[in-house]
Amino acid sequence: MSKHPLNLSLRFALEIAAILLTAYWGWENFSGPIRIATVIFIPLLLMTLWGGFRYPKDHGKGFKKVSGKTRLAIEAFVLSVPIVLNFSAGNYFIPLIFFSFIVFHYILSQDRLQKMLHEK
């Protein structure tokens, strides 16, 4: 199920949502040059992590191949950053909805998770 086009679309939407939620956090909590820096550089860091490190059995062209466990750690970090940042700012509803979609995606991706966690 993990390679089903709808699930792949969901994973892509989660990546975009993580970037947008992080930028939203920066925009709402800062002003001036710090606002611009947080809106640009933190999402850019997340995009680099997500797109730069690739699990060889996934689709995509990352510049560095990593193990399945490392890729899952990167995904966990990138997807949890906007949740933590928005929770710390007192915004609870949107991060909870985002988290529920993350859980749904990984429930649908059990076959991928098993491969990544149990590779040799």
C-alpha positions in Angstrom: 0.0 0.0 0.0 2.9 2.3 0.6 3.5 2.8 -3.2 -0.1 3.4 -4.0 -0.4 6.8 -5.8 -2.8 8.1 -3.2 -0.5 7.3 -0.3 2.5 8.8 -2.2 0.4 11.9 -2.7 -0.4 12.0 1.0 3.3 11.7 1.8 4.0 14.6 -0.5 1.2 16.6 1.0 2.6 16.0 4.5 6.0 17.3 3.4 4.4 20.4 2.0 2.3 20.9 5.1 5.3 20.5 7.3 7.1 23.3 5.4 4.0 25.5 5.4 3.3 25.0 9.1 6.8 25.8 10.0 6.7 29.0 7.9 3.4 29.9 9.5 4.9 29.5 13.0 7.8 31.8 12.0 5.4 34.4 10.5 3.0 34.4 13.5 5.7 34.5 16.2 8.3 36.9 15.0 8.6 40.3 13.3 11.2 42.1 11.2 14.3 40.3 10.0 13.9 37.4 12.4 10.5 36.7 10.8 11.9 36.6 7.3 14.7 34.3 8.5 12.4 31.9 10.2 10.0 31.8 7.3 12.7 31.1 4.8 15.6 29.2 6.5 13.8 26.8 8.8 11.6 25.5 6.0 14.6 25.4 3.7 16.4 23.2 6.2 13.5 20.9 6.4 13.3 20.6 2.7 17.0 19.9 2.4 16.7 17.1 5.0 13.6 15.6 3.4 14.9 15.7 -0.1 18.6 15.3 0.4 18.7 12.0 2.1 17.1 9.0 0.3 16.3 5.5 1.2 17.5 3.5 -1.9 14.2 1.5 -2.2 12.1 4.7 -2.2 11.4 6.9 -5.2 13.4 10.1 -5.5 16.9 11.4 -6.1 18.5 12.4 -2.9 22.2 13.4 -2.9 23.0 10.9 -0.1 21.7 7.3 0.4 20.8 6.4 3.9 19.6 3.3 5.8 15.9 2.8 6.4 16.2 3.6 10.1 18.1 6.8 9.3 15.4 7.8 6.8 12.6 7.2 9.3 14.5 9.3 11.8 14.8 12.1 9.3 11.1 11.8 8.5 10.2 11.8 12.2 12.2 15.0 12.7 10.9 16.9 9.7 7.3 16.0 10.5 7.5 16.7 14.2 9.2 20.1 14.0 6.1 22.0 12.9 4.0 20.1 15.5 6.3 21.0 18.3 6.8 24.6 17.2 3.1 25.3 16.8 2.2 23.6 20.1 4.8 25.7 21.8 3.1 28.8 20.3 -0.3 27.8 21.7 -1.7 26.6 18.3 -3.2 23.2 18.9 -5.9 22.4 16.4 -3.9 22.4 13.2 -1.0 20.5 14.5 -3.4 17.8 15.9 -5.0 17.5 12.5 -1.6 17.3 10.9 -0.5 14.6 13.4 -3.6 12.6 12.6 -2.7 12.6 8.9 0.8 11.5 9.7 -0.5 8.6 11.7 -2.9 7.7 8.9 -0.1 7.7 6.4 2.2 5.5 8.4 -0.7 3.0 9.1 -1.1 2.8 5.3 2.7 2.4 4.9 3.2 -0.6 7.2 4.9 -2.6 4.4 7.4 0.2 3.9 8.0 0.6 7.6 8.7 -3.2 8.0 11.3 -3.1 5.1 13.0 0.0 6.6 13.1 -1.3 10.1 14.2 -4.8 9.4 16.7 -4.4 6.6 20.1 -6.0 6.9 
